[in-house]
Amino acid sequence: MGSKSFLGTCFLFLVAFSLTANAADFDVRKYGAKADGKTDDSQAINKAWTDACTATSQSTVVIEKGNYLVGPVRFGGPCKAPISIKVAGTLVAPAEPEKLKSHDGWVVFQNVDNLSVFGGNDFAKTGKCNSLPINIRITGVTNSHIQDKTSLNSKLFHINVINSKHLTLQRITIDAPQESLNTDGIHIGCSSYINVTDANIKTGDDCVSLGDGSQNINVERVTCGSGHGISIGSLGRYHDEQPVQGVTVRYCQISNTTNGVRIKTWPASPNGVASDLNFEDISMDNVKTNPVLIDQEYCPYGQ
């Protein structure tokens, strides 16, 4: 992955943020959001997003300080102009798990170009439950930047990036109990030119995991632990998986994890390609099992 591509992408993001001050604001409180942690604010947030997304000039959805009970909420495009979400408050999932079971994501970004999400508070905070949606699903998002967000106690993956291009996740904080299963911090698949930088991830599964179709991925300055380490895979479970190419993991700190860095493929897997994989300048402390592992017989839970 060339440095010029990342510099060009960063320049675009700087331009986008410089324009934010002049953008039209769509404050969710003006659409009826109460921010009291008790009233369902999903409809108000969705309405603010719809109006901002259909604006013909750059716009910003504003979520001010407070606790916003939501779930699920979808930020869907395509939008007519670049769009931002300024989050100063905390989004909180409903206490009743049945309200989320029929959905594949609690907070969903889908088919949006030139999206910026910024602020300094918890963007996703859920209860300690299993077999429920991913905290944050990012699908078909391009030329975008998400920064300074926290995901707490997801029931499944915290952040799942699928079919996206030229996306940066910066200064992301993820926290879940060490014993929580399948709570990968950031999972990426079928996506290209994804940057994950300056993240702090404590979870019960992989801190960062890369599935098939991950190409030109840069993971750097990630603090990982607890968890299972940083992984490519698992790969080869299904036919017609896309190649994994051009992955760089560097300047990371991994501590108190079961593994360090690993590549994992299923036994008797069909033909596939994983190439140009680079792990550089990684520090490890108290990695319990395998600091470096290439596992071609990956078979979790005796499946």
C-alpha positions in Angstrom: 0.0 0.0 0.0 1.6 3.2 -1.1 2.2 6.2 1.2 1.0 8.6 -1.5 -2.5 7.0 -1.4 -2.8 7.5 2.4 -1.4 11.1 2.2 -3.9 11.9 -0.5 -6.8 10.4 1.6 -5.7 12.3 4.7 -5.6 15.6 2.7 -9.2 15.0 1.6 -10.2 14.4 5.2 -8.5 17.7 6.3 -10.4 19.5 3.6 -13.7 17.9 4.7 -13.1 19.0 8.4 -12.2 22.5 7.4 -15.5 22.9 5.7 -17.5 21.6 8.6 -17.8 24.9 10.3 -19.7 26.3 7.4 -22.1 23.4 7.1 -25.8 23.5 8.0 -26.5 21.9 11.4 -29.3 19.5 12.0 -29.6 19.2 15.8 -31.5 16.0 16.8 -33.0 17.9 19.8 -34.9 20.1 17.4 -36.4 16.9 16.0 -37.7 15.9 19.4 -34.8 14.0 21.0 -34.9 14.1 24.8 -31.5 12.8 25.6 -32.8 11.6 29.0 -31.7 7.9 28.6 -35.4 6.9 29.0 -37.2 8.2 25.9 -36.6 6.4 22.6 -34.8 9.0 20.5 -34.4 6.7 17.4 -37.0 8.5 15.3 -35.7 12.0 16.1 -32.2 11.0 15.0 -33.4 9.2 11.9 -35.4 12.3 10.9 -32.4 14.6 11.4 -30.3 12.3 9.3 -32.8 12.2 6.5 -33.0 15.9 6.2 -29.2 16.3 6.4 -28.7 13.5 3.8 -31.1 15.2 1.3 -29.5 18.6 1.7 -27.7 19.8 -1.4 -24.7 21.3 0.5 -22.5 19.9 3.2 -24.4 19.3 6.5 -23.8 18.1 10.0 -26.1 16.0 12.3 -25.5 17.2 15.8 -25.9 14.9 18.8 -25.2 17.1 21.9 -24.4 15.9 25.4 -26.8 13.6 27.0 -27.9 9.9 27.0 -29.8 9.0 23.9 -31.8 5.7 24.1 -31.8 4.4 20.6 -32.1 1.1 18.8 -31.6 0.3 16.1 -30.7 3.4 14.1 -29.6 3.5 10.5 -27.6 6.3 8.8 -28.3 5.3 5.1 -27.4 6.9 1.8 -26.6 7.8 -0.8 -26.6 11.5 0.3 -26.6 14.5 -2.0 -23.5 16.1 -0.4 -20.7 15.4 2.1 -22.2 14.8 5.5 -20.9 14.8 9.1 -22.1 13.5 12.4 -20.9 15.4 15.5 -21.5 13.2 18.6 -21.0 14.7 22.0 -23.6 12.5 23.7 -23.8 8.8 24.4 -26.0 6.4 22.5 -27.5 3.7 24.7 -29.2 0.5 23.6 -32.6 -0.6 25.1 -32.4 -2.9 28.1 -34.8 -5.3 26.4 -32.7 -7.6 24.2 -35.7 -8.7 22.1 -35.9 -5.2 20.6 -32.6 -5.8 18.7 -32.6 -9.5 17.8 -34.2 -9.1 14.4 -31.5 -6.7 13.2 -28.0 -7.3 12.0 -26.6 -4.1 13.4 -27.5 -1.7 16.2 -25.9 1.5 14.6 -25.6 1.1 10.9 -23.8 3.3 8.3 -24.7 2.2 4.8 -24.0 3.4 1.3 -22.6 6.8 2.3 -19.8 8.7 0.6 -17.8 11.5 2.2 -18.9 10.8 5.7 -17.2 12.2 8.8 -18.1 11.1 12.3 -16.3 12.9 15.1 -16.7 14.0 18.7 -15.5 12.8 22.0 -18.0 10.5 23.8 -19.4 7.0 23.7 -21.0 6.4 20.4 -22.2 2.9 21.2 -23.0 1.6 24.6 -24.8 -1.7 25.1 -25.5 -4.3 27.7 -23.8 -7.6 28.4 -25.8 -10.0 26.3 -25.0 -12.6 23.6 -26.4 -13.5 20.2 -27.5 -9.9 19.4 -26.5 -7.4 16.7 -23.1 -5.9 16.0 -22.6 -2.6 17.7 -21.6 -0.6 14.6 -22.0 -2.0 11.1 -20.3 0.0 8.2 -21.4 -1.2 4.8 -20.6 0.4 1.5 -19.0 3.5 3.0 -16.4 5.3 1.0 -14.0 8.3 1.3 -14.9 8.6 5.0 -13.4 9.2 8.4 -14.6 8.1 11.8 -12.7 9.2 14.9 -12.7 9.6 18.7 -15.5 7.1 19.3 -16.0 4.4 22.0 -17.9 1.1 21.8 -18.7 -0.6 25.1 -19.9 -4.1 25.8 -21.0 -5.1 22.4 -23.0 -8.4 22.1 -21.1 -9.4 19.0 -18.5 -7.6 16.9 -18.0 -4.1 18.0 -17.3 -2.6 14.5 -17.8 -4.6 11.2 -16.5 -3.0 8.0 -17.8 -4.6 4.8 -17.7 -3.5 1.1 -16.1 -0.2 2.0 -13.2 1.8 0.5 -10.9 4.6 1.6 -12.1 4.6 5.2 -10.1 5.7 8.2 -11.0 4.6 11.8 -8.9 6.8 14.1 -8.6 6.9 17.9 -11.3 4.3 18.4 -11.7 2.8 21.9 -13.3 -0.6 22.4 -14.0 -2.3 25.7 -15.7 -5.6 26.5 -15.2 -8.3 29.2 -12.3 -10.7 28.5 -14.7 -13.6 28.7 -17.2 -12.3 26.1 -17.2 -14.5 23.0 -17.2 -13.3 19.4 -16.7 -9.7 20.4 -14.1 -8.8 17.8 -13.0 -5.2 18.1 -12.8 -4.2 14.5 -13.5 -6.7 11.7 -12.8 -5.9 8.1 -13.9 -7.9 5.0 -14.3 -7.3 1.3 -12.9 -3.8 1.7 -9.9 -1.9 0.5 -7.7 1.0 1.6 -8.8 0.9 5.2 -6.8 2.7 7.9 -7.0 1.7 11.5 -4.8 4.0 13.6 -4.3 4.8 17.3 -7.0 2.4 18.6 -7.2 1.1 22.1 -9.0 -2.3 22.2 -9.9 -4.6 25.1 -12.2 -7.4 24.2 -12.9 -11.1 24.4 -11.9 -12.0 20.9 -9.6 -10.6 18.2 -8.7 -7.0 18.6 -8.6 -6.6 14.9 -9.5 -9.3 12.4 -9.3 -9.3 8.6 -11.6 -11.5 6.6 -11.5 -12.4 2.9 -11.4 -9.6 0.4 -9.3 -7.4 2.7 -6.9 -5.5 0.5 -4.6 -2.6 1.1 -5.2 -2.5 4.8 -3.1 -0.5 7.3 -3.3 -1.2 11.0 -0.9 0.9 13.2 -0.4 2.2 16.7 -3.1 -0.2 18.0 -3.0 -1.1 21.7 -4.5 -4.6 22.0 -5.3 -6.5 25.2 -7.1 -8.2 26.6 -8.3 -10.3 23.7 -7.0 -12.8 21.1 -4.5 -10.6 19.4 -4.5 -9.3 15.8 -5.6 -11.8 13.2 -5.8 -12.4 9.5 -8.7 -14.8 9.1 -10.2 -17.1 9.6 -10.0 -17.8 5.8 -11.0 -20.7 3.7 -14.2 -21.8 5.3 -16.2 -21.0 2.2 -15.8 -21.4 -1.6 -15.0 -18.3 -3.8 -13.5 -16.2 -1.0 -11.7 -13.1 -2.3 -7.9 -12.8 -1.9 -6.3 -11.0 1.1 -3.5 -8.8 -0.2 -1.4 -5.8 0.9 -1.8 -5.9 4.7 0.5 -3.9 7.0 0.4 -4.2 10.8 3.0 -2.1 12.6 3.8 -0.1 15.7 1.3 -2.0 17.8 1.4 -3.0 21.5 -0.2 -6.4 22.4 -0.4 -7.5 26.0 -2.4 -9.9 28.2 -3.8 -11.7 25.2 -4.0 -15.4 24.2 -2.2 -14.8 20.9 -0.1 -12.1 19.4 -0.4 -12.0 15.6 -1.7 -14.9 13.6 -3.0 -16.1 10.3 -5.7 -18.7 10.5 -7.2 -20.9 7.8 -9.7 -23.7 8.0 -8.5 -27.3 7.4 -9.1 -28.7 3.9 -10.0 -25.2 2.7 -10.5 -24.5 -1.0 -7.8 -22.7 -2.9 -7.2 -19.1 -1.8 -4.6 -16.4 -1.7 -3.2 -14.4 1.2 -0.1 -12.4 0.1 2.0 -9.3 0.8 1.4 -9.5 4.6 3.6 -7.4 6.7 4.0 -7.3 10.5 6.5 -4.7 11.7 7.7 -3.2 15.1 5.2 -5.0 17.3 5.7 -5.2 21.1 4.2 -8.0 23.1 3.9 -8.6 26.8 2.3 -11.6 28.6 1.0 -13.2 25.5 -0.2 -16.5 26.9 0.0 -19.0 24.0 1.5 -18.0 20.6 3.2 -14.7 20.0 3.3 -15.5 16.3 1.0 -18.2 14.8 0.2 -19.5 11.3 -2.6 -21.9 11.9 -3.8 -23.9 8.9 -6.0 -26.2 10.9 -8.2 -23.5 12.6 -11.3 -25.2 14.0 -12.8 -23.2 16.9 -15.1 -24.9 19.4 -14.5 -28.3 17.8 -16.7 -27.6 14.8 
